[in-house]
Amino acid sequence: MTRQAKSQATSRAPEPGSRFAPGETVRVAERPALGHCRTPWYLRGKTGVVASVQGIFRNPEQLAYHQPGLPKRVLYKVRFEQAAIWDDYRGPAGDHLEADIYEHWLEPASRSAPDLEKAR
């Protein structure tokens, strides 16, 4: 079994109240972040596919400032094609990166038509 097949085989079902499900295409919000942020800058504005729903956790962006981190947020594992992240990527076409992204940083990919064209 390939690594990708293993990853897909372990995908969890959506959490009750989660906005996205495994297999859905999402876009990482492209907005500035002041202070502590768990979303990598190089993924902002990029399109990926939800690989799995990790669960519901307190918001680490608030926890970093000694706040309660509530309401809890859904955490997703999102898979990005390397070539869609890095303009000059020269590795194999199937290479991907997976990152844990909280729901408040994700939006439906239908909002990002220009980025979808760029990723092709």
C-alpha positions as CSV (number, residue, x, y, z in Angstrom):
1,M,0.0,0.0,0.0
2,T,1.4,3.4,-0.9
3,R,1.8,6.2,1.6
4,Q,-1.1,8.1,-0.1
5,A,-3.4,5.1,0.1
6,K,-2.5,4.6,3.8
7,S,-3.2,8.2,4.5
8,Q,-6.6,8.0,2.6
9,A,-7.4,4.8,4.4
10,T,-7.0,6.4,7.8
11,S,-9.2,9.4,7.0
12,R,-11.7,10.0,9.8
13,A,-15.3,10.7,9.3
14,P,-16.4,14.4,9.7
15,E,-16.9,15.6,13.3
16,P,-20.5,16.7,14.1
17,G,-20.6,20.3,13.2
18,S,-17.6,20.3,10.9
19,R,-17.8,22.4,7.8
20,F,-15.7,20.2,5.5
21,A,-15.4,16.5,4.9
22,P,-12.5,14.3,3.6
23,G,-12.2,14.7,-0.1
24,E,-13.4,18.3,-0.3
25,T,-11.3,20.9,-1.9
26,V,-10.6,23.9,0.3
27,R,-8.6,27.1,0.1
28,V,-6.6,28.5,3.0
29,A,-7.6,32.1,3.8
30,E,-5.2,34.7,2.6
31,R,-5.1,37.2,5.4
32,P,-2.5,38.7,7.6
33,A,-2.1,37.3,11.1
34,L,-0.9,39.4,14.0
35,G,0.7,37.5,16.8
36,H,0.7,33.7,17.2
37,C,-0.7,31.8,14.2
38,R,-0.7,28.1,13.5
39,T,-1.3,28.4,9.7
40,P,1.9,28.5,7.7
41,W,2.3,31.7,5.6
42,Y,3.3,29.7,2.5
43,L,0.0,27.9,2.5
44,R,-2.2,31.1,2.7
45,G,-4.2,31.4,-0.5
46,K,-3.3,27.9,-1.6
47,T,-5.9,25.2,-2.5
48,G,-5.8,21.7,-1.1
49,V,-7.9,18.7,-0.3
50,V,-9.2,17.7,3.1
51,A,-7.4,14.4,3.9
52,S,-9.0,13.9,7.3
53,V,-10.8,15.5,10.2
54,Q,-8.5,15.4,13.2
55,G,-11.0,16.4,15.8
56,I,-12.2,19.4,17.8
57,F,-9.7,21.3,20.0
58,R,-9.3,24.5,21.8
59,N,-7.9,27.3,19.6
60,P,-4.1,27.5,20.0
61,E,-4.0,31.0,18.6
62,Q,-5.9,32.1,21.8
63,L,-4.2,29.6,24.1
64,A,-0.9,31.3,23.3
65,Y,-2.2,34.4,25.0
66,H,-3.5,32.6,28.1
67,Q,-7.1,32.8,26.9
68,P,-9.4,29.8,27.2
69,G,-9.3,29.0,23.4
70,L,-13.1,28.7,23.2
71,P,-15.1,28.0,21.2
72,K,-13.3,24.9,20.2
73,R,-12.3,24.6,16.6
74,V,-12.3,21.7,14.1
75,L,-8.8,20.7,13.0
76,Y,-8.3,19.3,9.5
77,K,-5.4,17.5,7.8
78,V,-5.2,19.2,4.4
79,R,-3.1,17.8,1.5
80,F,-1.4,20.2,-0.9
81,E,0.3,19.3,-4.2
82,Q,3.9,20.5,-3.9
83,A,3.8,22.1,-7.4
84,A,0.8,24.2,-6.3
85,I,2.8,25.5,-3.3
86,W,6.2,26.2,-4.9
87,D,6.4,27.9,-8.3
88,D,9.8,26.3,-9.1
89,Y,9.1,22.8,-7.7
90,R,10.9,20.2,-9.7
91,G,10.1,17.0,-7.8
92,P,7.8,14.2,-8.9
93,A,4.3,15.2,-9.9
94,G,2.7,13.2,-7.1
95,D,4.6,14.8,-4.2
96,H,2.4,16.5,-1.7
97,L,2.6,18.1,1.7
98,E,0.0,17.6,4.5
99,A,-0.6,20.3,7.1
100,D,-3.0,20.6,10.0
101,I,-5.2,23.6,9.5
102,Y,-8.0,24.9,11.8
103,E,-11.4,25.4,10.3
104,H,-11.5,29.2,10.7
105,W,-8.6,29.4,8.2
106,L,-10.4,27.4,5.6
107,E,-13.0,28.4,3.0
108,P,-14.7,26.5,0.1
109,A,-12.4,26.3,-2.9
110,S,-15.1,27.7,-5.1
111,R,-14.1,31.2,-3.8
112,S,-10.6,30.8,-5.2
113,A,-11.0,30.4,-9.0
114,P,-7.8,32.4,-9.8
115,D,-5.8,30.1,-7.4
116,L,-7.3,27.0,-8.9
117,E,-6.1,28.1,-12.4
118,K,-2.6,28.8,-11.0
119,A,-2.4,25.3,-9.4
120,R,-3.0,23.5,-12.7
